[in-house]
Amino acid sequence: MVKYKVEVDLKTCVSTGACFTTDSMHFKAGKNQQSNTVGGETDESKSSRVFEDDKLAEAQEGAKACPVSAIAVTQM
């Protein structure tokens, strides 16, 4: 198992849906169709969650799909 943090900068997110179309395991549509982490904590500026599973590559692909680089995936 790998532990990693997924964080979406909601001030940068432009609501294309590319992340949750690519990876619905980690990302979902939130308020105003902005990306939110599945099961994560969300406030006005960010949505984040620490995951512990073998799906790090999928989260990284979802982050790469973002056209404005609003998503960070950090292995812990």
MMTF fields as JSON, N, C-alpha, C and O atoms, coordinates in Angstrom:
{
  "mmtfVersion": "1.0.0",
  "mmtfProducer": "UNKNOWN",
  "numBonds": 303,
  "numAtoms": 304,
  "numGroups": 76,
  "numChains": 1,
  "numModels": 1,
  "chainsPerModel": [1],
  "groupsPerChain": [76],
  "chainIdList": ["A"],
  "bondAtomList": [4, 2, 8, 6, 12, 10, 16, 14, 20, 18, 24, 22, 28, 26, 32, 30, 36, 34, 40, 38, 44, 42, 48, 46, 52, 50, 56, 54, 60, 58, 64, 62, 68, 66, 72, 70, 76, 74, 80, 78, 84, 82, 88, 86, 92, 90, 96, 94, 100, 98, 104, 102, 108, 106, 112, 110, 116, 114, 120, 118, 124, 122, 128, 126, 132, 130, 136, 134, 140, 138, 144, 142, 148, 146, 152, 150, 156, 154, 160, 158, 164, 162, 168, 166, 172, 170, 176, 174, 180, 178, 184, 182, 188, 186, 192, 190, 196, 194, 200, 198, 204, 202, 208, 206, 212, 210, 216, 214, 220, 218, 224, 222, 228, 226, 232, 230, 236, 234, 240, 238, 244, 242, 248, 246, 252, 250, 256, 254, 260, 258, 264, 262, 268, 266, 272, 270, 276, 274, 280, 278, 284, 282, 288, 286, 292, 290, 296, 294, 300, 298],
  "bondOrderList": [1, 1, 1, 1, 1, 1, 1, 1, 1, 1, 1, 1, 1, 1, 1, 1, 1, 1, 1, 1, 1, 1, 1, 1, 1, 1, 1, 1, 1, 1, 1, 1, 1, 1, 1, 1, 1, 1, 1, 1, 1, 1, 1, 1, 1, 1, 1, 1, 1, 1, 1, 1, 1, 1, 1, 1, 1, 1, 1, 1, 1, 1, 1, 1, 1, 1, 1, 1, 1, 1, 1, 1, 1, 1, 1],
  "groupList": [{"groupName": "MET", "atomNameList": ["N", "CA", "C", "O"], "elementList": ["N", "C", "C", "O"], "formalChargeList": [0, 0, 0, 0], "bondAtomList": [1, 0, 2, 1, 3, 2], "bondOrderList": [1, 1, 2], "singleLetterCode": "M", "chemCompType": "L-PEPTIDE LINKING"}, {"groupName": "VAL", "atomNameList": ["N", "CA", "C", "O"], "elementList": ["N", "C", "C", "O"], "formalChargeList": [0, 0, 0, 0], "bondAtomList": [1, 0, 2, 1, 3, 2], "bondOrderList": [1, 1, 2], "singleLetterCode": "V", "chemCompType": "L-PEPTIDE LINKING"}, {"groupName": "LYS", "atomNameList": ["N", "CA", "C", "O"], "elementList": ["N", "C", "C", "O"], "formalChargeList": [0, 0, 0, 0], "bondAtomList": [1, 0, 2, 1, 3, 2], "bondOrderList": [1, 1, 2], "singleLetterCode": "K", "chemCompType": "L-PEPTIDE LINKING"}, {"groupName": "TYR", "atomNameList": ["N", "CA", "C", "O"], "elementList": ["N", "C", "C", "O"], "formalChargeList": [0, 0, 0, 0], "bondAtomList": [1, 0, 2, 1, 3, 2], "bondOrderList": [1, 1, 2], "singleLetterCode": "Y", "chemCompType": "L-PEPTIDE LINKING"}, {"groupName": "GLU", "atomNameList": ["N", "CA", "C", "O"], "elementList": ["N", "C", "C", "O"], "formalChargeList": [0, 0, 0, 0], "bondAtomList": [1, 0, 2, 1, 3, 2], "bondOrderList": [1, 1, 2], "singleLetterCode": "E", "chemCompType": "L-PEPTIDE LINKING"}, {"groupName": "ASP", "atomNameList": ["N", "CA", "C", "O"], "elementList": ["N", "C", "C", "O"], "formalChargeList": [0, 0, 0, 0], "bondAtomList": [1, 0, 2, 1, 3, 2], "bondOrderList": [1, 1, 2], "singleLetterCode": "D", "chemCompType": "L-PEPTIDE LINKING"}, {"groupName": "LEU", "atomNameList": ["N", "CA", "C", "O"], "elementList": ["N", "C", "C", "O"], "formalChargeList": [0, 0, 0, 0], "bondAtomList": [1, 0, 2, 1, 3, 2], "bondOrderList": [1, 1, 2], "singleLetterCode": "L", "chemCompType": "L-PEPTIDE LINKING"}, {"groupName": "THR", "atomNameList": ["N", "CA", "C", "O"], "elementList": ["N", "C", "C", "O"], "formalChargeList": [0, 0, 0, 0], "bondAtomList": [1, 0, 2, 1, 3, 2], "bondOrderList": [1, 1, 2], "singleLetterCode": "T", "chemCompType": "L-PEPTIDE LINKING"}, {"groupName": "CYS", "atomNameList": ["N", "CA", "C", "O"], "elementList": ["N", "C", "C", "O"], "formalChargeList": [0, 0, 0, 0], "bondAtomList": [1, 0, 2, 1, 3, 2], "bondOrderList": [1, 1, 2], "singleLetterCode": "C", "chemCompType": "L-PEPTIDE LINKING"}, {"groupName": "SER", "atomNameList": ["N", "CA", "C", "O"], "elementList": ["N", "C", "C", "O"], "formalChargeList": [0, 0, 0, 0], "bondAtomList": [1, 0, 2, 1, 3, 2], "bondOrderList": [1, 1, 2], "singleLetterCode": "S", "chemCompType": "L-PEPTIDE LINKING"}, {"groupName": "GLY", "atomNameList": ["N", "CA", "C", "O"], "elementList": ["N", "C", "C", "O"], "formalChargeList": [0, 0, 0, 0], "bondAtomList": [1, 0, 2, 1, 3, 2], "bondOrderList": [1, 1, 2], "singleLetterCode": "G", "chemCompType": "PEPTIDE LINKING"}, {"groupName": "ALA", "atomNameList": ["N", "CA", "C", "O"], "elementList": ["N", "C", "C", "O"], "formalChargeList": [0, 0, 0, 0], "bondAtomList": [1, 0, 2, 1, 3, 2], "bondOrderList": [1, 1, 2], "singleLetterCode": "A", "chemCompType": "L-PEPTIDE LINKING"}, {"groupName": "PHE", "atomNameList": ["N", "CA", "C", "O"], "elementList": ["N", "C", "C", "O"], "formalChargeList": [0, 0, 0, 0], "bondAtomList": [1, 0, 2, 1, 3, 2], "bondOrderList": [1, 1, 2], "singleLetterCode": "F", "chemCompType": "L-PEPTIDE LINKING"}, {"groupName": "HIS", "atomNameList": ["N", "CA", "C", "O"], "elementList": ["N", "C", "C", "O"], "formalChargeList": [0, 0, 0, 0], "bondAtomList": [1, 0, 2, 1, 3, 2], "bondOrderList": [1, 1, 2], "singleLetterCode": "H", "chemCompType": "L-PEPTIDE LINKING"}, {"groupName": "ASN", "atomNameList": ["N", "CA", "C", "O"], "elementList": ["N", "C", "C", "O"], "formalChargeList": [0, 0, 0, 0], "bondAtomList": [1, 0, 2, 1, 3, 2], "bondOrderList": [1, 1, 2], "singleLetterCode": "N", "chemCompType": "L-PEPTIDE LINKING"}, {"groupName": "GLN", "atomNameList": ["N", "CA", "C", "O"], "elementList": ["N", "C", "C", "O"], "formalChargeList": [0, 0, 0, 0], "bondAtomList": [1, 0, 2, 1, 3, 2], "bondOrderList": [1, 1, 2], "singleLetterCode": "Q", "chemCompType": "L-PEPTIDE LINKING"}, {"groupName": "ARG", "atomNameList": ["N", "CA", "C", "O"], "elementList": ["N", "C", "C", "O"], "formalChargeList": [0, 0, 0, 0], "bondAtomList": [1, 0, 2, 1, 3, 2], "bondOrderList": [1, 1, 2], "singleLetterCode": "R", "chemCompType": "L-PEPTIDE LINKING"}, {"groupName": "PRO", "atomNameList": ["N", "CA", "C", "O"], "elementList": ["N", "C", "C", "O"], "formalChargeList": [0, 0, 0, 0], "bondAtomList": [1, 0, 2, 1, 3, 2], "bondOrderList": [1, 1, 2], "singleLetterCode": "P", "chemCompType": "L-PEPTIDE LINKING"}, {"groupName": "ILE", "atomNameList": ["N", "CA", "C", "O"], "elementList": ["N", "C", "C", "O"], "formalChargeList": [0, 0, 0, 0], "bondAtomList": [1, 0, 2, 1, 3, 2], "bondOrderList": [1, 1, 2], "singleLetterCode": "I", "chemCompType": "L-PEPTIDE LINKING"}],
  "groupTypeList": [0, 1, 2, 3, 2, 1, 4, 1, 5, 6, 2, 7, 8, 1, 9, 7, 10, 11, 8, 12, 7, 7, 5, 9, 0, 13, 12, 2, 11, 10, 2, 14, 15, 15, 9, 14, 7, 1, 10, 10, 4, 7, 5, 4, 9, 2, 9, 9, 16, 1, 12, 4, 5, 5, 2, 6, 11, 4, 11, 15, 4, 10, 11, 2, 11, 8, 17, 1, 9, 11, 18, 11, 1, 7, 15, 0],
  "groupIdList": [1, 2, 3, 4, 5, 6, 7, 8, 9, 10, 11, 12, 13, 14, 15, 16, 17, 18, 19, 20, 21, 22, 23, 24, 25, 26, 27, 28, 29, 30, 31, 32, 33, 34, 35, 36, 37, 38, 39, 40, 41, 42, 43, 44, 45, 46, 47, 48, 49, 50, 51, 52, 53, 54, 55, 56, 57, 58, 59, 60, 61, 62, 63, 64, 65, 66, 67, 68, 69, 70, 71, 72, 73, 74, 75, 76],
  "secStructList": [7, 3, 3, 3, 3, 3, 3, 3, 3, 6, 6, 6, 7, 7, 7, 7, 7, 2, 2, 2, 2, 2, 7, 6, 6, 6, 3, 3, 3, 7, 4, 4, 4, 7, 3, 3, 3, 6, 6, 7, 3, 3, 7, 1, 1, 3, 3, 3, 3, 3, 3, 3, 3, 1, 7, 2, 2, 2, 2, 2, 2, 2, 2, 2, 6, 7, 6, 6, 7, 7, 3, 3, 3, 3, 3, 7],
  "xCoordList": [0.834, 0.0, 0.882, 1.948, 0.412, 1.111, 0.233, -0.988, 0.849, 0.122, 0.483, 1.661, -0.547, -0.319, -1.449, -2.58, -1.109, -2.089, -2.458, -1.587, -3.747, -4.265, -4.878, -5.732, -4.433, -4.932, -5.283, -4.485, -6.481, -6.964, -7.017, -7.657, -6.345, -6.384, -7.624, -7.635, -8.649, -9.928, -9.884, -10.761, -8.891, -8.747, -8.157, -8.297, -7.499, -6.903, -7.799, -7.778, -8.582, -9.44, -10.397, -11.059, -10.459, -11.331, -12.515, -13.175, -12.774, -13.981, -14.107, -15.199, -13.013, -13.116, -13.634, -14.189, -13.455, -13.869, -12.884, -13.163, -11.748, -10.76, -10.258, -10.03, -10.084, -9.559, -10.561, -10.195, -11.818, -12.761, -13.25, -13.781, -13.087, -13.357, -12.256, -12.517, -11.037, -9.878, -9.817, -9.462, -10.158, -10.013, -11.147, -11.045, -12.205, -13.355, -13.161, -14.02, -12.049, -11.736, -11.297, -11.56, -10.633, -10.071, -10.755, -10.694, -11.404, -11.971, -13.451, -13.908, -14.189, -15.614, -15.963, -15.215, -17.091, -17.568, -18.129, -18.899, -17.727, -18.227, -19.011, -19.586, -19.029, -19.724, -19.195, -17.984, -20.092, -19.739, -18.929, -18.171, -19.105, -18.409, -16.89, -16.151, -16.429, -15.008, -14.673, -15.528, -13.415, -12.959, -12.897, -12.412, -13.391, -13.244, -12.665, -12.871, -11.936, -11.445, -12.597, -13.414, -12.659, -13.694, -13.434, -12.367, -14.412, -14.299, -13.358, -13.0, -12.953, -11.996, -12.644, -13.867, -11.794, -12.241, -12.128, -11.122, -13.172, -13.208, -13.599, -14.533, -12.865, -13.24, -13.209, -13.184, -13.209, -13.256, -12.028, -12.128, -10.88, -9.649, -9.095, -8.329, -9.466, -8.901, -9.799, -10.701, -9.511, -10.128, -8.986, -8.161, -8.927, -7.804, -8.194, -9.166, -7.388, -7.571, -6.279, -5.556, -6.001, -4.891, -5.477, -6.4, -4.929, -5.347, -4.265, -3.086, -4.654, -3.696, -4.161, -4.972, -3.632, -4.004, -2.948, -1.864, -3.243, -2.305, -2.721, -2.429, -3.388, -3.929, -3.219, -3.802, -1.97, -1.204, -1.096, -1.252, -0.836, -0.686, -1.966, -1.908, -3.115, -4.384, -4.576, -5.029, -4.231, -4.34, -3.407, -3.776, -2.209, -1.261, -1.777, -1.576, -2.43, -3.009, -4.141, -4.256, -4.97, -6.03, -5.464, -5.991, -4.396, -3.739, -3.141, -3.244, -2.516, -1.909, -2.956, -2.648, -4.181, -5.25, -5.694, -6.31, -5.39, -5.799, -5.046, -3.816, -5.76, -5.102, -4.424, -3.629, -4.732, -4.133, -3.278, -2.916, -2.964, -2.109, -2.597, -1.812, -3.887, -4.477, -4.42, -4.882, -3.857, -3.874, -2.45, -1.596, -2.223, -0.939, -1.171, -2.097, -0.329, -0.348, 1.027, 2.033, 1.066, 2.332, 2.399, 1.549, 3.395, 3.571, 4.123, 5.021, 3.583, 3.991, 4.881, 5.318],
  "yCoordList": [-1.179, 0.0, 1.247, 1.281, 2.251, 3.518, 4.592, 4.576, 5.51, 6.619, 7.874, 8.162, 8.627, 9.828, 10.822, 10.456, 12.092, 13.166, 13.732, 13.997, 13.916, 14.552, 15.879, 15.926, 16.952, 18.279, 19.059, 19.148, 19.618, 20.425, 21.884, 22.208, 22.755, 24.19, 24.746, 24.911, 25.03, 25.47, 26.888, 27.274, 27.662, 29.006, 28.951, 29.897, 27.839, 27.65, 26.808, 26.987, 25.893, 24.983, 25.764, 26.704, 25.362, 26.026, 25.143, 25.43, 24.086, 23.259, 22.571, 22.531, 22.028, 21.305, 19.884, 19.304, 19.32, 17.945, 16.906, 15.71, 17.332, 16.393, 15.412, 14.242, 15.864, 14.978, 13.876, 12.701, 14.243, 13.193, 12.367, 11.275, 12.853, 12.023, 10.975, 9.839, 11.366, 10.462, 9.521, 8.352, 10.011, 9.227, 9.528, 10.44, 8.763, 8.969, 8.309, 8.433, 7.615, 7.015, 8.075, 7.944, 9.114, 10.135, 11.496, 12.305, 11.752, 13.072, 12.982, 12.015, 14.012, 14.094, 15.555, 16.45, 15.79, 17.16, 17.688, 17.018, 18.891, 19.55, 20.788, 20.871, 21.738, 23.004, 23.674, 23.754, 24.152, 24.803, 23.894, 24.371, 22.596, 21.598, 21.607, 21.047, 22.233, 22.184, 20.814, 20.128, 20.426, 19.141, 19.102, 20.038, 18.015, 17.731, 16.341, 15.486, 16.114, 14.769, 13.928, 14.419, 12.692, 11.78, 11.496, 11.003, 11.808, 11.553, 12.481, 12.222, 13.561, 14.476, 15.644, 15.735, 16.54, 17.765, 18.901, 19.032, 19.726, 20.815, 22.11, 22.146, 23.176, 24.508, 25.443, 24.965, 26.722, 27.681, 27.628, 27.944, 27.236, 27.306, 25.971, 25.928, 24.87, 23.579, 22.41, 22.52, 21.293, 20.017, 19.021, 18.93, 18.274, 17.352, 16.113, 16.094, 15.084, 13.835, 13.043, 13.09, 12.315, 11.372, 9.995, 9.535, 9.355, 8.019, 7.026, 7.377, 5.806, 4.747, 3.495, 2.722, 3.31, 2.185, 1.999, 2.577, 1.225, 0.988, 1.73, 1.261, 2.862, 3.596, 4.931, 5.838, 5.058, 6.286, 6.671, 7.845, 5.716, 6.004, 6.595, 7.492, 6.098, 6.62, 8.076, 8.906, 8.383, 9.749, 10.678, 11.806, 10.202, 11.002, 11.27, 12.364, 10.307, 10.499, 11.525, 12.363, 11.456, 12.44, 13.845, 14.8, 13.968, 15.269, 15.778, 16.965, 14.887, 15.278, 15.752, 16.556, 15.266, 15.646, 17.093, 17.674, 17.675, 19.05, 20.022, 20.055, 20.814, 21.725, 22.93, 23.615, 23.195, 24.355, 23.96, 24.811, 22.682, 22.163, 22.57, 23.025, 22.405, 22.771, 21.636, 21.801, 20.48, 19.309, 18.861, 18.751, 18.607, 18.076, 16.7, 16.511, 15.75, 14.414, 14.204, 14.214, 14.015, 13.905, 12.593, 12.321, 11.783, 10.539, 10.856, 11.686, 10.194, 10.462, 9.359, 9.417],
  "zCoordList": [0.0, 0.0, 0.0, 0.615, -0.697, -0.803, -0.164, -0.321, 0.548, 1.148, 0.364, 0.15, -0.068, -0.867, -0.659, -0.339, -0.85, -0.676, -2.036, -2.864, -2.263, -3.47, -3.044, -2.16, -3.682, -3.33, -4.59, -5.523, -4.605, -5.725, -5.273, -4.272, -6.012, -5.746, -6.441, -7.661, -5.68, -6.252, -6.804, -7.577, -6.425, -6.98, -8.391, -9.167, -8.712, -10.037, -10.947, -12.164, -10.375, -11.138, -12.05, -11.61, -13.318, -14.29, -14.721, -15.72, -13.974, -14.142, -15.495, -16.061, -16.025, -17.288, -17.112, -18.046, -15.921, -15.67, -16.164, -16.088, -16.665, -17.215, -16.158, -16.467, -14.93, -13.886, -13.536, -13.494, -13.286, -12.894, -14.072, -13.871, -15.281, -16.451, -16.604, -16.999, -16.29, -16.37, -15.173, -15.328, -13.978, -12.751, -11.767, -10.946, -11.861, -10.969, -9.606, -8.734, -9.415, -8.123, -7.104, -5.908, -7.589, -6.715, -6.84, -5.915, -7.978, -8.249, -8.593, -9.202, -8.189, -8.52, -8.749, -8.356, -9.382, -9.591, -8.281, -7.593, -7.962, -6.763, -7.138, -8.224, -6.244, -6.461, -7.724, -7.927, -8.566, -9.835, -10.773, -11.616, -10.608, -11.42, -11.213, -12.022, -10.142, -9.841, -9.281, -8.721, -9.442, -8.96, -7.443, -6.808, -6.868, -5.445, -5.31, -6.171, -4.223, -3.971, -3.426, -2.648, -3.825, -3.352, -1.868, -1.5, -1.029, 0.402, 1.138, 2.287, 0.488, 1.097, 1.801, 1.907, 2.282, 2.918, 1.922, 1.226, 1.857, 0.888, 1.58, 2.381, 1.259, 1.725, 0.515, -0.619, 0.72, -0.39, -1.299, -2.485, -0.764, -1.55, -2.014, -2.977, -1.347, -1.752, -1.373, -0.543, -2.018, -1.69, -1.586, -2.494, -0.493, -0.333, 0.46, 1.215, 0.251, 0.984, 0.913, -0.082, 1.986, 2.001, 1.695, 2.367, 0.679, 0.28, 0.687, 0.737, 0.973, 1.267, 0.535, 1.045, -0.671, -1.518, -2.605, -2.518, -3.595, -4.698, -5.959, -7.059, -5.842, -6.987, -7.234, -7.827, -6.787, -6.974, -8.443, -8.78, -9.319, -10.752, -11.338, -12.18, -10.899, -11.388, -10.951, -11.738, -9.698, -9.2, -9.982, -10.309, -10.275, -11.044, -12.452, -12.979, -13.065, -14.4, -14.361, -15.254, -13.329, -13.176, -13.019, -13.589, -12.251, -12.059, -13.361, -13.673, -14.12, -15.403, -16.406, -17.287, -16.283, -17.213, -17.019, -17.913, -15.871, -15.583, -16.482, -16.455, -17.277, -18.218, -17.565, -18.209, -16.294, -15.62, -14.409, -13.596, -14.297, -13.216, -11.823, -10.991, -11.58, -10.3, -9.278, -8.149, -9.661, -8.797, -8.476, -9.356, -7.185, -6.731, -6.115, -5.326, -6.478, -5.877, -5.278, -5.987, -3.964, -3.248, -2.489, -1.641, -2.784, -2.061, -0.677, -0.533, 0.334, 1.725, 2.257, 3.406]
}
